[in-house]
Amino acid sequence: MKKAPLLAMLLLMAPVLSGCQTSATNEFGFDVQLSESAFAEIEALGLETPIHGRLFVIVSRNDEREPRLQTGVSGVPFWGVDVADVTPGDVIRVSSGDAAVRGYPFESLTDLPAGSYHVQALLSVYTTFERADGHTVSMHLNSGAGQDQWEAPGNAVSGVVPLDVDPASGRTHALVLDRVIPPRHPVPTGGTLQQGNPPDTERVKYVKIRSELLSAFWGRDMYIGANVLLPEGYGESSVRYPVMYMQGHFPGDRAPLGFTEEGQATGRGRGLTGFWLSDESPKVIAVTIRDANPYYDTSYSVNSENIGPYGDAITEELVPHLESQFRIIAEPWARVVAGGSTGGWEAIAMQVFQPDFWGGAWGWCPDPVDFNYHQIVNVYEDENAYFAAGEWHRVERPNARAFDGNVRSTVRQENHMELATGSRSRSGGQWAIWEAVFGPVGENGYPRPIWDPVSGVIDKETAAWWRSHFDINHHLQTNWETLAGKLDGKLHVATGDMDSYYLDNAVYLLDEFLNGKAQPRIDVDIQYGRRKPHCWTGYSPVNPGEDMTTAEFVRIAADHMARHAPGGAEMGWYRR
């Protein structure tokens, strides 16, 4: 990062004069300034100033959407650089001569082909945390949008400027950050951006609490929340209800299960709203958790060295709070967890690591449950995550595929995209959160990388740490004598055999143990969908060959809880 003086008049006229300045060092790039008004808005939202964070410049050949909304592993080019102590009047130069600037898919600004582009700058605002482990880190505190830095409230953006650029020209172009992304919902007086502030509806209630455990770990007030979908008739009865905890990515203001007050659910949730409101639906409560954190849009619902005690915050703070605020049956048999992808891993992990607290788990297309297949990388035996090497050739490892096998991206590409989005595992992306959850803290206070982010060379010491702490299949095999009886009939897994991210491979290894080598054997349900991609949830129990609907799953979960209810349990909620 470099700060450079620039005449105030030129800055005010940046959209007009962009591209008209020749750098004294003949370095192509962009001079970016934060306006007084944007700085004041950031302060008013309670975010830290002077600003530490990451500055981005994004370019696109089309203006159908803002460039910041076109990023991704197959998206438009962008470059990022860490910045510190930014105030109005500072000009930050993002240039081809700065080794700290990292881009994707072009690493250097000089790699951008000359041409006409729509250009935008974005400043992701970080917060300083003085953690209980003695480390001080600077990270993007969730501000109500999960951990999507491109859309996070409180981040500053420039207008979209059409520019003719040529990296060979040595020119710099001026951009002004003059707009702050607003909160989706108003922040109440004395409130916080964290986890958002959705308003209650007739059937969906939004809860947010300050977590003592997380606040102690992060060294500042930290919040966790829940979206609570109440059954039809809740307000007219005195019945207590079991709960389905639906795990996954940050739900924002969306209702659990795809329920909509207007009854216009789509996709898997189609038909759910009508079923939920009908007399035939089991009367249960459904909950999604808002646990976005400085690394990702969900915590993975476990305790980890880098993210903190989110597992305990959920079971010791959030769930008891919900059970005190709503008529909930506060018993393990009446709590089940389910989810897909990230939520699939969370559901399985919650049941396996806390078997006495939860009464059943459905993990669909789960993230890697065995690190012999971390997607398609064997972190224990492979030498490099990005390439499979022979004597004379190297072949890139695929990251994503279509159901017919066509490769859409590689592991190297997505990791390099995340590296450009955030240094030190601060991308808010998938590979970064895996390092934060599964791995130890590094000497610098950030996650110790499982592999070199540039070259892909795997760190075997870190891989061994992953195995002993968060390899679910390894944990089951190591602790089977204790866990077998507690998990009997409680694990349900489904994956497509053409999972888009190769996640089926780890499920096969889990299946080989649970339904093969495990002694004693227990009742475990594992399904595979022929040619089904990510995220397949299993077959319909009543329509052979068709995929399970959300309404059908509500019935499955309710039947499971009813079967496991002890004699004398309250059953006024159950419909069959």
Secondary structure, 3 states (H helix, E strand, C coil): CEECCCCHHHHHCHHHHCCCEECCCCCCEEEEEECHHHHHHHHHCCCCCCEEEEEEEEEECCCCCCHHHHCCCCCCCEEEEEEEEECCCCEEEEECCCCCCEEECCCCHHHCCCEEEEEEEEEEECEEEECCCCCEEEECCCCCCCCCCCCCCCCEEECCEEEEECHHHCEEEEEEEEEECCCCCCCCCCCCCCCCCCCCCCCEEEEEEECHHHHHHHCCCCEEEEEEECCCCHHHCCCCECEEEEECCCCCCCCHHHCCCCCCCCHHHCCHHHHHHCCCCCCCEEEEEECCCCCCCCCCCCEECCCEEHHHHHHHHHHHHHHHHCCECCCHHHEEEEEECHHHHHHHHHHHHCCCCCCCEEEECCCCCCHHHECCECCCCCCECCEEECCCCEEECEEEECCCCCEEEEHHHHHHHHHHHCCCCCCCCHHHHHHHHHCCECCCCCECCCECCCCCEECHHHHHHHHHHHCHHHHHHHCHHHHHHHHCCCEEEEEECCCCCCCHHHHHHHHHHHHHHCCCCCCEEEEEECCCCCCCCCECCCCCCCECCHHHHHHHHHHHHHHHCCCCCCCCCCCC
